[in-house]
Amino acid sequence: MKPRYTFGGDEHLFVEVDEEMSLDAFFKSLSMTRIISERAIDGVTEVCPANASFQVKFNPDIIAPETLLQTMQSIEAEAEGADPVLQTRLIEIPVYYQDPWTHETLMRFRERHQDPQASDLEYAARINGYDSVEAFIAAHAGSPWFVSMVGFVAGLPFMYQMVERERQIQVPKYLRPRTDTPKLTVGYGGCFSCIYSVRGAGGYQMFGITPMPIFDPDQQANYLSDFMVFFRPGDIVKFRPIDRAEYDRTVKAVEANTYTPKIREIDFDLRAFNADIRGYNARLEGMINDD
């Protein structure tokens, strides 16, 4: 699909790179937004990236809409030839699957769910063809995830599973949104996993919870002292299942401000990934486990 350009009112241009999410669409969107930022186009005041699209805010008194459109189309052509190698971070996120807090919450909202007789994990496992919840958890934690955007609420990452399309987990959102979701819930909706950065309403299926804060407006956490939001578009996430004992130890380390996430700086090559997805993911697994 060729990118589709749509004006939103007098001050916004929406660029839809593709109708469906893919790493290729994300990389093209990322390349275009980076070129826009580097070029510092007079009149462009903000660029907001999303999963396979982005929006540009501009001042029409400084740059005419048609001029901006032509500029975006030239940047599109330039982005086509961009090197698909991204300097990014590989991050391990501990997850306590089947925790008591999300379970208590999901039980309060069963009347809003597709299957009131099953937990979210049981439902997700069944509709994706897994024989057990344990097998489903192994699939969710067994492959890396690409952070395609951060937003909706402050600090919340949308993560796209880095596997062949036929192996991607698909789970619908609740029939009606909940009015409550525990902070740091690992959720799932459509083809995206997420982590709820704050407590609040939500409609994604709830699989577990992480003890690792990802949003700190007071910037008290040692690893959030530079910026209150932890995730960045392009980050690669590897979930690691943990038990209650490790969850409690990590919570105490967070409270003592001694916890540091496991992070590796890497160069992600989209062409090499597409050529051998499973082999590339195995190498990523080795990188995050290499102390």
C-alpha positions in Angstrom: 0.0 0.0 0.0 1.2 3.5 -0.8 1.0 5.9 2.1 -2.3 7.7 2.4 -2.3 11.4 3.3 -5.3 13.0 5.0 -5.6 16.5 6.4 -7.2 16.8 9.8 -8.6 20.3 10.2 -6.3 23.2 9.4 -3.3 22.1 11.4 -2.7 18.4 11.1 -1.6 16.0 8.4 -2.2 12.3 9.0 0.1 9.8 7.2 -1.1 6.2 7.1 1.8 4.1 5.9 -0.2 0.9 5.7 -3.7 -0.3 6.7 -2.2 -3.2 8.7 0.6 -3.3 11.3 3.9 -4.8 10.2 7.6 -4.2 11.1 8.2 -3.0 7.5 5.4 -0.4 7.8 6.7 0.7 11.2 10.2 1.1 9.9 9.0 3.2 7.0 7.0 5.3 9.4 10.0 5.6 11.8 12.3 6.6 8.9 9.9 9.3 7.7 9.4 10.8 11.2 13.2 10.9 11.8 13.8 12.7 8.5 11.1 15.2 9.4 12.6 15.8 12.8 16.2 16.1 11.5 15.1 18.5 8.7 13.4 20.9 11.2 10.9 22.0 8.6 9.8 25.6 9.2 6.2 25.5 10.4 6.1 21.9 11.6 5.5 22.1 15.3 5.1 18.4 16.3 5.3 14.9 15.0 3.4 12.1 16.7 4.3 8.5 15.6 1.9 5.6 15.9 2.0 1.9 15.0 2.0 2.1 11.2 1.2 5.8 10.8 2.0 9.2 12.2 0.5 12.7 12.4 2.2 16.0 11.7 1.0 19.2 13.4 1.9 22.4 11.5 1.2 26.1 11.4 -0.6 27.0 8.2 0.4 30.6 8.5 4.1 29.5 8.1 3.8 26.5 5.7 0.9 26.0 3.3 -0.8 22.6 3.5 0.0 21.7 -0.1 3.6 22.6 0.4 3.7 20.4 3.5 2.1 17.6 1.5 4.6 17.8 -1.3 7.4 17.8 1.3 6.0 14.7 3.0 5.8 12.9 -0.4 9.5 13.7 -1.1 10.4 12.4 2.3 8.4 9.3 1.6 10.6 8.6 -1.4 13.7 9.3 0.6 12.6 6.9 3.4 12.2 4.1 0.8 15.9 3.8 0.5 16.7 4.2 4.2 19.0 1.7 5.9 16.7 -0.7 7.8 19.1 -1.0 10.8 18.0 0.6 14.0 20.2 1.3 17.0 17.9 0.4 19.9 17.6 -1.4 23.3 16.8 -5.0 24.1 15.0 -5.0 27.4 14.0 -7.9 29.7 10.6 -7.3 31.5 9.8 -9.7 34.4 6.1 -10.8 34.5 4.2 -12.6 37.2 1.6 -14.4 35.1 -1.6 -15.6 36.7 -1.1 -13.1 39.6 -3.8 -12.6 42.2 -4.4 -8.9 41.5 -5.3 -9.1 37.9 -7.3 -12.3 38.6 -9.4 -10.6 41.2 -10.0 -7.7 38.8 -11.0 -9.9 35.8 -13.4 -11.8 38.0 -15.2 -8.6 38.9 -15.8 -7.8 35.3 -16.8 -11.3 33.8 -20.1 -10.0 32.6 -18.2 -7.8 30.2 -16.1 -10.7 28.8 -16.6 -13.0 25.8 -16.3 -16.0 28.1 -17.6 -15.3 31.6 -16.7 -18.9 32.7 -13.0 -18.6 31.9 -10.1 -16.4 33.0 -8.5 -14.1 30.4 -5.6 -16.5 30.0 -7.8 -19.5 29.6 -9.9 -17.8 27.0 -6.8 -16.5 25.1 -5.2 -20.0 25.2 -8.3 -21.6 23.8 -9.0 -19.3 20.9 -5.4 -19.4 19.8 -5.3 -23.2 19.8 -3.1 -23.8 22.8 -3.7 -26.9 25.0 -3.1 -25.2 28.3 -2.5 -21.8 29.9 1.1 -22.8 30.5 1.7 -23.4 26.8 0.1 -20.0 26.0 2.3 -18.2 28.5 5.3 -20.0 27.0 4.3 -18.6 23.6 3.7 -15.1 24.9 7.0 -15.0 26.7 8.9 -17.1 24.2 9.4 -14.4 21.5 10.5 -10.8 21.6 8.2 -7.8 21.1 8.7 -4.6 19.3 7.5 -1.3 20.9 5.8 0.4 18.0 4.4 3.4 19.9 4.0 4.8 23.4 0.9 6.6 24.3 -2.9 6.5 24.9 -2.0 7.1 28.5 1.4 8.4 29.6 4.1 5.7 29.3 2.0 2.9 28.0 3.8 0.8 25.3 2.1 -0.9 22.4 4.1 -4.0 21.5 4.0 -6.1 18.4 5.0 -9.8 18.4 8.1 -10.5 16.4 7.1 -13.8 14.8 5.7 -15.0 11.5 2.3 -13.6 10.9 0.6 -17.1 11.1 2.1 -17.5 14.6 1.0 -14.2 16.0 -1.3 -14.2 19.0 -4.7 -12.7 18.3 -7.1 -11.8 21.2 -10.1 -9.4 21.1 -10.6 -6.8 23.7 -13.4 -7.1 26.3 -16.9 -6.7 25.0 -17.2 -3.6 27.2 -14.2 -1.9 28.9 -13.5 -2.3 32.6 -13.6 0.6 34.9 -10.5 -0.7 36.7 -7.1 -2.2 35.7 -4.2 -2.7 38.1 -1.1 -0.6 37.5 1.6 -2.5 35.5 -0.8 -5.1 34.2 0.5 -6.9 31.1 -2.5 -6.8 28.7 -3.5 -7.9 25.2 -5.8 -6.6 22.6 -6.0 -7.5 18.9 -2.4 -8.2 17.9 -0.8 -5.9 20.5 0.5 -6.6 24.0 0.8 -3.7 26.4 1.7 -2.7 29.9 -0.7 -0.4 31.8 1.5 2.3 33.1 -1.1 3.6 35.6 -4.2 2.2 37.3 -7.4 2.9 35.4 -10.0 1.8 32.9 -9.1 -0.6 30.1 -10.4 -3.2 27.7 -7.4 -5.4 27.0 -7.2 -9.0 28.3 -5.2 -9.3 31.5 -2.4 -11.9 31.6 -0.2 -10.9 34.5 1.6 -8.0 36.2 5.2 -6.7 36.2 6.9 -5.3 39.4 8.9 -2.9 37.2 7.6 0.7 37.1 7.6 2.1 33.6 6.3 5.6 34.3 7.4 7.9 37.1 6.3 11.6 36.9 8.4 12.3 40.0 11.5 10.7 38.4 12.5 9.1 41.7 13.4 5.7 40.2 17.1 5.5 39.4 16.5 4.3 35.8 13.8 7.0 35.2 15.8 10.0 36.5 16.5 11.3 33.0 12.9 10.9 31.7 9.7 9.9 33.4 8.7 7.5 30.6 10.7 4.3 30.3 9.8 2.9 26.8 10.7 4.4 23.4 9.4 3.4 20.0 11.8 0.8 18.6 12.6 -0.9 21.9 12.6 -4.7 21.8 11.1 -6.4 24.8 11.6 -9.9 26.1 9.2 -11.0 28.8 10.5 -13.3 31.5 8.0 -15.3 33.6 8.6 -15.0 37.4 7.0 -16.5 40.5 5.5 -14.7 43.5 8.8 -14.9 45.5 10.7 -13.1 42.8 7.9 -10.6 42.3 8.1 -9.7 46.0 11.9 -9.4 45.9 11.7 -7.1 42.9 9.1 -5.0 44.5 11.3 -4.5 47.6 14.3 -3.6 45.3 12.1 -1.1 43.5 11.0 0.5 46.8 14.7 0.7 47.9 15.6 2.2 44.5 18.2 -0.5 43.9 16.4 -2.2 41.0 17.9 -1.8 37.5 16.3 -3.3 34.4 18.3 -5.6 32.3 19.1 -3.7 29.1 21.4 -4.3 26.1 22.2 -1.8 23.4 21.9 -3.5 20.0 21.6 -2.9 16.3 18.4 -4.4 14.9 18.6 -5.3 11.2 15.2 -5.7 9.7 16.5 -7.4 6.6 18.3 -10.0 8.6 15.3 -10.5 10.8 12.9 -11.1 7.9 15.4 -13.5 6.3 15.5 -15.8 9.4 12.9 -14.8 12.0 13.4 -17.7 14.4 17.2 -17.7 14.1 17.3 -13.9 14.7 15.1 -14.2 17.7 17.3 -16.9 19.1 20.3 -14.6 18.9 18.3 -11.8 20.7 17.5 -14.3 23.4 21.2 -15.1 23.7 22.0 -11.4 23.9 19.7 -10.6 26.8 20.8 -13.7 28.7 24.5 -13.0 28.2 25.8 -11.5 31.4 
